[in-house]
Amino acid sequence: MSLVSARTPFLWPALALVINAFVWGTSWWPFRQFEARGLHPLWATVLIYALAVSVIVALRPKAVGQLLRAPVLWVLVLAAGSTNAAFNWAVTIGDVVRVVLLFYLMPLWAVLLARLLLGERFTHHALLRVALALAGAAIVLWPAERSGWEALPLPRSLPDWLAVFGGFSFALNNVMLRREAHRPEEARALAMFFGGMAVAGVLALSLTGTGAIGAPPAPATGWVVGVGVMALLFLVANIALQYGAARLPANVTSVVMLTEILFASLSALALGGGTLDAQLLAGGGLILLAALLSTLQRADAH
């Protein structure tokens, strides 16, 4: 067997994961274009995921019954929906680089949630990852020129809180996917997309009712076509994730998925969606190191 043919089984799944990471890493730009046209990111999320749910139901109608017969998947509905609502809103209104780094505090949340939901014990490696993630977050959030209680490294803006909450929800989403891996693929996909529509919908309706955000504008070709394109891209990204993750070792999948940070940061720096300074670089480096250590531990376990 040649070297090329030996690598081929891993090439396409890895490329599929890169496609997923690219779609999510650059999704901030379309959402900002929607907002510039009067469509709030929450309403954009509702419309995008409603289209995606329609496609899944049309192609896999059995998924509806599978979801209804598995109440535990509604935890996945809530987790995935919270992830998407928080992330899409945060990258639209905040510094993209900062938001993505805070979102990727997942090693911290994953260790805690795996202990609660999967019964995994705390190990020295896990505690090290928690310490690195906390140190990285503290550096990223450390306020300049403040004293007393105001000097505590805590989220202080809406994008920061959304990023941290979105990362926690994403960790819960991933833990639930591991726990319910035996469920049909289409049921899990429907749960995640329906969650994206439902959670964002409840938030959008509530905030619109109070006047905090505006209602969707009148249909216009620009944003209507954009919503359709994003629904298609998110469907493709989800299929790519399912394809790649099912064919690669978990540690390889985790490393490839970290390219989302690269795509998000580079696109934000190039298009004016974010900045990068020494403080962000140092804190982000520790957060990335914690994520990489989690992949090494998975590699040792296999």
C-alpha positions in Angstrom: 0.0 0.0 0.0 1.4 3.4 -1.0 1.8 6.3 1.4 -0.8 8.3 -0.4 -3.4 5.5 -0.2 -2.6 4.9 3.5 -3.4 8.6 4.3 -6.5 8.8 2.1 -8.9 7.4 4.8 -7.9 10.2 7.1 -7.7 12.9 4.4 -11.4 13.4 3.6 -12.7 13.2 7.1 -10.1 15.8 8.2 -11.0 18.1 5.3 -14.7 17.7 6.3 -13.9 18.9 9.8 -11.9 21.8 8.4 -14.9 22.8 6.3 -17.0 22.7 9.5 -14.5 24.9 11.4 -14.3 27.3 8.5 -18.0 27.8 8.3 -18.3 28.5 12.0 -15.1 30.4 12.3 -16.2 32.9 9.6 -19.9 33.0 10.4 -19.5 36.2 12.3 -19.2 38.2 9.1 -22.7 37.2 7.6 -24.3 37.9 10.9 -22.9 41.4 11.0 -24.2 41.9 7.5 -27.7 40.8 8.6 -27.5 43.3 11.6 -26.4 46.1 9.2 -29.7 45.4 7.3 -31.8 45.5 10.4 -32.0 41.8 11.2 -30.9 41.1 14.7 -28.6 38.1 15.1 -31.2 36.3 17.2 -33.9 36.7 14.5 -31.3 35.7 11.9 -30.6 32.5 13.9 -34.3 31.7 14.2 -34.8 32.0 10.4 -31.7 30.1 9.5 -32.4 27.2 11.8 -36.1 27.1 10.9 -35.0 26.5 7.2 -32.5 23.9 8.3 -35.2 22.1 10.5 -37.6 22.1 7.5 -35.0 20.4 5.3 -34.1 17.8 7.9 -37.8 17.0 8.5 -38.5 16.8 4.8 -35.5 14.4 4.1 -35.7 12.4 7.4 -39.3 12.6 8.7 -38.6 9.7 11.1 -36.3 12.0 13.0 -39.3 13.8 14.5 -40.6 10.7 16.2 -37.1 9.7 17.3 -36.7 13.0 19.0 -40.1 12.9 20.6 -39.5 9.4 22.0 -36.2 10.4 23.6 -36.8 13.0 26.3 -33.1 13.1 27.1 -32.4 14.6 23.7 -34.3 17.7 24.9 -31.2 18.5 27.0 -29.3 18.5 23.7 -32.0 20.8 22.3 -31.5 23.3 25.1 -27.7 23.0 25.0 -27.3 23.4 21.3 -29.9 26.2 21.1 -28.2 28.1 23.9 -24.8 27.7 22.2 -26.0 29.1 18.9 -28.0 31.9 20.3 -25.1 33.1 22.5 -22.3 32.6 20.0 -24.1 34.2 17.1 -25.1 37.2 19.2 -21.7 37.6 20.8 -19.6 37.6 17.5 -22.0 40.1 16.0 -21.6 42.7 18.7 -18.2 41.9 20.3 -14.6 41.6 19.4 -14.5 38.3 17.5 -11.0 37.2 18.6 -11.9 37.8 22.3 -15.3 36.2 22.0 -13.9 33.1 20.3 -11.2 32.7 22.9 -13.6 33.0 25.8 -16.0 30.6 24.0 -13.2 28.0 23.9 -12.9 27.8 27.6 -14.6 24.4 26.9 -11.9 22.3 28.6 -12.8 23.9 31.9 -16.5 23.2 31.5 -16.0 19.8 29.9 -14.1 18.5 32.9 -16.8 19.6 35.3 -19.7 18.4 33.2 -18.1 15.0 32.4 -17.8 14.4 36.1 -21.4 15.2 36.7 -23.0 13.6 33.7 -20.6 10.8 32.7 -19.1 10.0 36.0 -15.6 10.6 34.9 -13.1 11.1 37.7 -10.9 14.2 38.2 -7.4 13.4 37.1 -4.1 15.3 37.5 -4.3 16.0 33.7 -7.9 17.3 34.0 -7.1 19.5 36.9 -4.1 20.9 35.0 -6.3 21.7 32.1 -8.8 23.5 34.4 -5.9 25.5 35.9 -4.6 26.5 32.5 -8.0 27.5 31.2 -8.7 29.6 34.3 -5.4 31.3 34.1 -6.0 32.1 30.4 -9.4 33.4 31.1 -8.1 35.6 33.9 -5.5 37.1 31.6 -8.0 37.8 28.8 -10.5 39.3 31.2 -8.0 41.2 33.4 -9.2 44.9 33.3 -6.7 47.6 32.7 -6.3 50.5 35.1 -8.9 49.3 37.7 -8.6 48.6 41.4 -10.5 46.9 44.2 -13.5 44.7 43.2 -13.4 46.2 39.7 -10.0 44.6 39.2 -11.4 41.1 39.4 -11.0 39.3 36.1 -14.7 38.7 35.4 -16.8 39.2 32.3 -18.0 42.8 32.2 -19.7 43.2 28.9 -22.6 41.5 27.2 -20.4 39.9 24.5 -18.1 38.5 27.3 -21.0 36.9 29.2 -22.5 35.5 26.0 -19.1 34.0 25.0 -18.6 32.3 28.4 -22.2 31.1 28.6 -22.0 29.9 24.9 -18.8 28.0 25.7 -20.4 26.3 28.7 -23.4 25.3 26.6 -21.2 24.0 23.8 -19.3 21.8 26.4 -22.7 20.5 27.6 -23.7 19.9 24.0 -20.5 17.8 23.4 -20.9 15.8 26.6 -24.5 15.0 25.7 -23.5 14.0 22.2 -21.0 11.5 23.7 -23.6 10.3 26.2 -26.3 9.8 23.6 -24.0 8.6 20.7 -26.2 5.5 20.3 -29.1 7.7 19.2 -29.9 7.9 15.5 -27.8 10.6 13.8 -30.7 12.4 12.2 -32.4 12.6 15.7 -29.4 14.3 17.2 -29.1 16.6 14.2 -32.7 17.6 14.4 -32.3 18.2 18.2 -29.4 20.6 17.6 -31.1 22.5 14.8 -34.5 22.7 16.4 -32.7 23.9 19.6 -31.1 26.7 17.5 -34.5 27.8 16.3 -36.4 27.4 19.6 -34.0 29.0 22.1 -33.2 31.9 19.8 -36.9 32.2 19.1 -37.9 32.5 22.7 -35.2 35.1 23.4 -36.0 37.1 20.2 -39.7 37.2 21.0 -39.1 38.2 24.6 -36.6 40.9 23.8 -38.7 42.2 20.9 -41.7 42.4 23.2 -39.8 44.5 25.7 -38.4 46.8 23.0 -34.8 45.7 23.7 -34.3 44.6 20.1 -36.2 45.3 16.9 -38.6 43.0 15.0 -37.4 41.5 11.7 -37.5 44.1 8.9 -39.6 43.7 5.8 -38.3 40.9 3.5 -35.6 42.2 1.2 -33.6 40.2 -1.4 -30.2 40.7 0.2 -30.9 39.3 3.7 -33.5 36.7 2.6 -31.0 35.1 0.2 -28.3 35.4 2.8 -30.5 33.5 5.3 -31.0 30.7 2.8 -27.3 30.5 2.0 -26.4 30.3 5.7 -29.0 27.6 6.4 -27.4 25.6 3.6 -23.9 26.2 4.9 -24.8 25.2 8.4 -26.4 22.0 7.1 -23.3 21.2 5.2 -21.1 22.0 8.2 -23.2 19.7 10.4 -23.0 16.9 7.9 -19.2 17.4 7.6 -18.9 17.3 11.4 -20.8 14.1 11.6 -18.8 12.5 8.8 -15.4 13.6 10.0 -16.0 12.9 13.7 -17.3 9.4 13.0 -14.2 8.4 11.0 -11.3 10.0 13.0 -10.0 9.3 16.5 -11.5 11.8 19.1 -8.1 13.4 19.7 -7.6 14.1 16.0 -11.1 15.5 15.7 -10.5 17.9 18.7 -7.2 19.2 17.2 -8.7 19.8 13.8 -11.7 21.6 15.3 -9.4 24.1 17.0 -8.8 25.5 13.5 -12.1 27.3 14.1 -10.1 29.7 16.3 -7.6 30.3 13.6 -10.3 30.9 10.9 -12.2 33.3 13.2 -9.1 35.2 14.4 -7.5 35.6 10.9 -10.8 36.6 9.3 -11.6 39.1 12.1 -8.2 40.7 11.9 -8.3 40.9 8.1 -11.9 42.3 8.0 -11.8 44.6 11.0 -13.9 42.4 13.3 -11.4 42.1 16.1 -8.0 43.0 17.5 -5.1 41.1 19.0 -2.7 42.5 21.7 -0.1 40.9 24.0 -2.7 40.3 26.8 -5.1 38.5 24.5 -2.3 36.5 22.9 -1.0 35.4 26.3 -4.4 34.4 27.7 -5.5 32.8 24.4 -2.3 30.8 24.4 -3.1 29.2 27.8 -6.7 28.5 26.7 -5.4 26.8 23.5 -2.8 24.8 25.5 -5.6 23.5 27.8 -7.6 22.4 24.8 -4.6 20.7 23.2 -3.8 18.9 26.4 -7.3 17.5 26.4 -6.6 16.0 23.0 -3.4 14.4 24.2 -5.1 12.8 27.1 -7.7 11.3 24.7 -4.8 10.0 22.6 -3.3 8.2 25.6 -6.6 6.7 26.5 -6.9 4.9 23.1 
